[in-house]
Amino acid sequence: MVVKETNASCGDRMKIYIKFSSATSHQQPATSKIKNIKFKGVGCAISIASASMLTEFVKGKKISKILELDKNDIFKLLGVRVGPGRMRCATLALEAIKKALKLKNV
């Protein structure tokens, strides 16, 4: 699955490529995992760093756990303070991943 997300206020653009593990017939979709995830992006350092750290973090995780992530988890991964003007930059990858999960009907 491929999803695109754009930050219209600054022009950051991101494409996230996700492969999900196959759920067996008795598993709920939320118990499947992200088998592999990669991204391509053009944007500021915060946007790219956040996408890099987040894609590594969610690899192999259950979808149910990924759905629980929020902006505070991103800030913890980054390890730096993000000002109000850069919040959207920092959360762009998370928004794209959650968009993919919504499209997958999880």
Protein Blocks (a to p, Z undefined) as FASTA:
>chain_A
ZZddddfknopacddddddddddfkbcfklpccfbdcddddddfklmmmmmmmmmmmgop
afklmmmpcfklmmmmnopacdfklmmmmmmmmmmmmmmmmmnoZZ
